[in-house]
Amino acid sequence: MHLHDLWFILIAVLWTGYFFLEGFDFGIGILTRTLARDTSERRVLINTIGPVWDGNEVWLLTAGGATFAAFPDWYATLFSGFYIPLLVILVCLIVRGVAFEYRAKRTEERWQRNWELAVFWTSLVPAFLWGVAFANIVHGVDIDRQKNYVGTFWDLLSPYAILGGLTTLVLFTFHGAVFAALKTVGDIRDRARAQALLLGLGTAVLALAFLIWTQADSGNGWSLAAMIVAVLALLGALAANQAGREGWAFALSGATVAAATAMLFLALFPDVMPSTLDPAFSLTVTNASSSPYTLKVMTVVAVVFTPIVLLYQAWTYWVFRRRIGVQHIPATVQH
């Protein structure tokens, strides 16, 4: 295997990890308005991800950095052509982090309500835009001979891309509802399971339509296998949720996210950004990659530090594994 192929796989793994972790993270943020009934319950939901949300976002930084180093032409075309949606995502992530930190700094109802609204919107918008972005990456965009995106912002909002955005939005919210059921106690836990059922059914409809469209447009045998795994995992997550097996439900909803993301990358390979103007203008793992020496150094660094990061993050989740409920929220932040 060539190093540029290996780094395509590693970048796919990084994005899969990001969507797995940040997916339920975004879902929890959305559920603060659709599941929680009052300030205390919103605080419970926020506390389920309080110790881990910033660690989840590290996967995005690593994926972006790895893309920049391993495939500089891909990074340049992607971040210049998708400048507006990626800037919106970046602003949302910044405001979202501030909202988590500042929401409980004052006890005034208006202060807390405004920051809670910020958490909701800055979770919903990126969850939608990531689907739009990756749908465009897989389907292809207007790239010219100089490897520049020559389309407009509105060209990115095709029916296929919007369907991709709706799919990730509902899928991440479903993933978050399953996580909420796993991490809470009491009435909110029961309502999270009930909402997970509805969200899972919605996900099944949207995801099936999007994945079938993707397979018909640019799929292959490997992407078809990943699609089947994603569908089976989603059905298993719904069944486990109904049976009250919340650990299994979360593992399977995560497997759905992972398999769906893997399908997109499998359908994309060996391209990294196909051109809709001329296939000869497409960016591939070969013509967009860094030098062999750069990839070799990156591989050594990844082999050394990746296990350390994974062990540390796994330890964090283990330490904060207990369920919480409204009874664990101090009275001073229930106002």
N, C-alpha and C positions, 0 to 999 in steps of 0.2 A: 504494500500500500504506500502511495506517495504521501509526503507530509502534508501537502495541500488538501488531499482527501481526508487525512486524519483530522486536520483542523476544521474542516467543514463539519465533521461529525462532532468534534468537541464543542464547536459553537452551537450546533443543534442541541447538544446536551445542556449547555448553559441556558439557552432560551427555554428549553423544556423545564429545567429546574426553576427558572424564574416564573414561568406561568403556573407551575404547580404550586409554588409558595405564595407568590404575589396574587395568584388567582383567588384563593380563599381570603386573602388579605383584602383585596378589592371587594369581594363578596360581603365580608363583614361590614365594610364601610357603607355599602349600599343598604344592607339590612338594618342599619341604625335608623332608617326612616320607614322601612317596610315591615320590619319584624318587631322592633322595640316599641313599646307603648308609652314610655315615659323616660324621663332623664336618667333614672336609676338603671333601667334596662339598657339604655344606650351606653351607659358607662360600663355595664357588664360586658357588652359586646366589644367595646373598645379595649377593655382589659384583657379579653381573650387573645388579642394580638399585640397588646402593649409591649411585652418583652421581646417580640420577634419581628415586628414589621420592618424595622430599619435593617435588620440582618437579611431579610428577604430581598430588599432592594439592592443589596450588594451583588446579587446574581445579574441584575441589569447592568451595573457598572462593569462587571467582569465580561459579560457578553459583548458590550460595546467596545471595551478595551481590546478584547481578543480579536474582534472584527477589524478594528483599526490597525492592529499589528500584523495580523495574518493575511487580511484581504483589504489593503488600503484603497484600492479602486472601488470595491464594493462599498466600503464605509463612506467614501467621498460622494459617490453617486446617490447612495441612500440618504445620507444626512443633508445633502443639498437639495435633492429632488423632493424629499418629504419634510422639508424644513418646517412648514407651518404646523402640520399635525404633531411632529416630534417636539416642537417648541411648546405646543399646548400641553402635551403629556408632561414635559419637564416642569412647566409652571405648576401643573396640577400636583405633581409629586412634591414640589417644594412647599406649596400651600398646605398640602395634606400633612406633611411632617410638622409644620408649624401648628396646625390645628390640633394634632394629637398632643403636643407639648403645652399649648396655651389654653386649651379648653377648660381645664380645672384650676387655672391660676386665680380666677375670681369666681365668686359665688352668685353674681347677678344672673338672673334667668336669661336676659337678652344676650349677654356675653356668651354664655354656654350654648344657647340655641344657635347663634350665628356660627360658632365654630363647628357645631354638630352638622349644620347645613354644609359647611365647607368640606367636612369629612365625606359627606354623602356625594356631593357633586364631583369632588376631586378623586373619588373612587369610581364613579360611574363613567365619567368621560374617558379616562385612560383605558378602562375595560373595553369600551367600544372602539376606541381609536387603534388599539393594538390589533384588533381583528381586522380593521380596515387596512392597516399598514401591511400585515402579513398576507392578506388576500391579494393586494396589489403586487407584492414581491413575487408570489407564486404565479399569478396570472400573467404578469409582465406589464411593463409600462413603456412609455415612449422614450427610448434611449437612442441617441444618435451615434455616429461613427466615433466621435470623440469621448464616448462613454458618459455623456451628460444627459440628464433628464430634461426633455424639451417640452413636456406637457405642462398643464396648469394644475392648480389645487383642485379644481372641480373635476378634472379628469380622474382623480383618485376616488371619486365618490360614485363609482359605477354600481349597478344593481348587485353584482357579485361581491364587490367590496363592502357594501352596506350590509348584505346578508352575513358576510364574515364578521363584521362588527357586532351585529345583533347576536350572532352565535357565541362569540367570546363573552359578551355582556351577560347573557343568560347562563352560560356554562359556568362562569366565574361566580355568579350569584348563587347558583345551585351548589357549587363547591363550598362556598362560604356558609350556606345554610347547613350543610352536613357537618362542617367544622363547628358551627355554633352549637349544634345538637351534641356533638362530642365533648365540648368544653364547658357546658353550662348545666345547671340543675334547676329543677322546679318547672314552673309553668312555661318559661321562655324556652326551655329545652323541648317540651312537647310541641309548642308552636313552631319551633325551628324545624322539627321533623315533618310537620304538616306542610309547611311552606316549601321544604325541600322536595316533597312529592310533586307539588304543582310546578315548581321550577324545573324539576327533572323531566317532567312530561313536555314542557315547553322546549327544553334543551334538546330532547329527542327529535322533535319536529324540525327545529332550526338546524341542528347539527347534521341530521341525516340529509337534508336538502343541500347544505353547504358542502359536505364531504362528497356526496354523489356528484355534484357539479364540479368539484375540484378533480375528482377521479376521471370524469368524462373529459375535462379540459386538458389536463396535463399528467394524469396518473399513469402508473405502471403496476407491475405485479407486487412489488414491495409496498407501495402506497396502499394498494387494495388490501393487503394483509393488515397493515396498520389501521385502516378504516374499520375492518371487521373487529379488530381488538377493541377499538374505541367504542363501537356500538355495543359489543358484549359487556364491556366494563360498565358502561352507562346503565344497561339493563340490570347488571348485578348490583350496582350502587342503589338503584331504586328498590330492588328486592330487599337488600340488606337494611335500607332505611325503614322500610315498612315492617321488617322483623325486629326493629330496635337494636340491630347490631351496628352500632354507630362507628366503631372502629373499622369494621369491614366496609361500611358505606363510604367513609372518608378515604380509605385506601383505594377503593374502586373509582370514586369520583376523581381522585388524583390520577389514577391510571387512565381514565378517560381523557383528561387534560393532556397527559404525557403522550398517549397514542395519537390523539388528534394533531398535536404539534409535530410529532415524528412523521405523520403522514404528509404534512405540508413540506417538510424538508426532503422527504423521500421523493415527493412529486417534483420538487425543485431541482434536485441534483441531476446532472453536474453543473447546471446553471446556478448562479447566486442572485442574478437579476436578469430575467429574460427581457429582450427588446421586442416590442410589438411592431416596430418599424421594419426591422430586418433581423432575422435570427443571427446573422453574422455579427450584429452589433451587441449581442448579448454578453453580459459579464458571466464568466465561468470560473470554476475553481482553479483553472489553469491560467487564464489571462488576467485575473484580478488578484492573484496571490503575491505575497512578498517573496523575497529571495529564499532559497533553501537554507542558507545559514541562519537567517532570522527565524524561520520556522523551527530549525533545530534547537536554537537557544530557547525559544518559547516552550518547546516540548520538555526540555530539561527542567525549566522553572515550574511548569505545570505538574510534572511528576513529583516534585519535591513538596510543593505547597498545597496542592489540591486536597490530599488526604487530611492535612492539618485543619484546613478550613471546614471540611465536611465533618470531622470529628467535633470541632468546637461548636458548630451549629447544631449538630445532633445532641450534644450535651446540653445546650441551651433549651431545646425543646423538652428534654427529659426533666430538667430542673423545674420547668414551669408547666408540668403535665397535668396538674390538678384542675378539677372543675371549679367554676365559680358561679355565684348567684347573687341576687340583690341583697341577700343577707351579709355578703362580704363587702358591700359598698359602705364606707363611712358615712354617717349621717350628714356630715358637713358638705358632702358633694351631692346630696340628693335634692337640694333645693333647686 
